[in-house]
Amino acid sequence: MPQQDAGPSGAMPRNRPGDTSLTMGIVALVGSFIPVVGDFVAAPLGLLALLLGVLGVWNNERGLATNFGPSLIGATLGALALFIVLLMFSVTR
């Protein structure tokens, strides 16, 4: 098994929030186009994706993580999913 880059401090990078944010952001974006699923599933997942993505970007800026791209994309997808859920909610009600 290959070794991961330990970074400047010698500790393993904290990439889990950014990777989880990307996964949740994708699921939230897909679910946001389905009316009932968007209200109950995509909105909480989008919010979590946004928060975890911001945490991942923050960890990257402090030098604790190495996955800036997936963190930023996950946060963006979470925000986009929340926007779509709010838009669908306002149009259908």
C-alpha positions as CSV (number, residue, x, y, z in Angstrom):
1,M,0.0,0.0,0.0
2,P,1.5,3.4,-1.0
3,Q,2.3,5.9,1.7
4,Q,0.4,9.2,1.7
5,D,2.2,12.5,1.8
6,A,2.5,13.4,5.5
7,G,2.8,17.1,4.7
8,P,5.1,19.6,6.5
9,S,4.0,18.7,10.0
10,G,4.5,14.9,9.6
11,A,0.8,14.1,10.5
12,M,-1.6,12.4,8.1
13,P,-3.7,14.9,6.1
14,R,-7.3,15.5,7.3
15,N,-9.0,14.9,3.9
16,R,-12.2,13.2,5.2
17,P,-14.4,16.4,5.5
18,G,-13.6,17.4,1.9
19,D,-14.2,14.0,0.4
20,T,-17.4,13.5,2.3
21,S,-18.5,17.0,1.2
22,L,-18.0,16.0,-2.5
23,T,-20.1,12.8,-2.1
24,M,-22.9,14.6,-0.2
25,G,-22.9,17.4,-2.7
26,I,-23.3,15.1,-5.7
27,V,-26.2,13.2,-4.0
28,A,-27.9,16.4,-2.9
29,L,-27.6,17.9,-6.4
30,V,-29.2,14.9,-8.0
31,G,-31.9,14.6,-5.3
32,S,-32.7,18.3,-5.5
33,F,-34.6,17.9,-8.8
34,I,-37.0,15.4,-7.3
35,P,-39.7,17.4,-5.4
36,V,-40.4,15.3,-2.3
37,V,-36.8,14.0,-2.0
38,G,-35.5,17.5,-2.3
39,D,-37.4,18.7,0.7
40,F,-36.4,15.9,3.0
41,V,-33.1,14.5,1.7
42,A,-31.4,17.0,-0.5
43,A,-31.8,20.0,1.7
44,P,-30.0,18.5,4.8
45,L,-27.4,16.9,2.6
46,G,-26.8,20.1,0.8
47,L,-26.3,22.0,4.0
48,L,-23.9,19.3,5.3
49,A,-22.0,19.3,2.1
50,L,-21.7,23.1,2.3
51,L,-20.5,23.0,5.9
52,L,-18.1,20.1,5.4
53,G,-16.7,21.7,2.2
54,V,-16.0,24.9,4.0
55,L,-14.3,22.9,6.8
56,G,-12.2,21.1,4.2
57,V,-11.1,24.3,2.5
58,W,-10.3,25.8,6.0
59,N,-8.2,22.7,6.8
60,N,-6.4,23.0,3.5
61,E,-5.6,26.6,4.1
62,R,-4.1,25.8,7.5
63,G,-2.0,23.0,5.9
64,L,-3.9,20.1,7.6
65,A,-5.4,18.7,4.4
66,T,-4.4,18.2,0.8
67,N,-7.7,18.1,-1.1
68,F,-8.6,21.7,-1.8
69,G,-10.4,20.9,-5.1
70,P,-12.8,18.3,-3.8
71,S,-13.6,20.4,-0.8
72,L,-14.4,23.5,-2.9
73,I,-16.4,21.5,-5.4
74,G,-18.4,19.8,-2.6
75,A,-19.2,23.1,-1.0
76,T,-20.3,24.6,-4.3
77,L,-22.5,21.6,-5.2
78,G,-24.1,21.8,-1.7
79,A,-24.9,25.5,-2.1
80,L,-26.2,24.8,-5.6
81,A,-28.4,22.0,-4.3
82,L,-29.8,24.2,-1.6
83,F,-30.5,26.9,-4.1
84,I,-32.4,24.4,-6.4
85,V,-34.4,23.1,-3.4
86,L,-35.4,26.6,-2.4
87,L,-36.3,27.4,-6.0
88,M,-38.4,24.2,-6.5
89,F,-40.1,24.9,-3.1
90,S,-41.0,28.4,-4.1
91,V,-42.3,27.4,-7.5
92,T,-44.4,24.4,-6.4
93,R,-46.0,26.1,-3.4
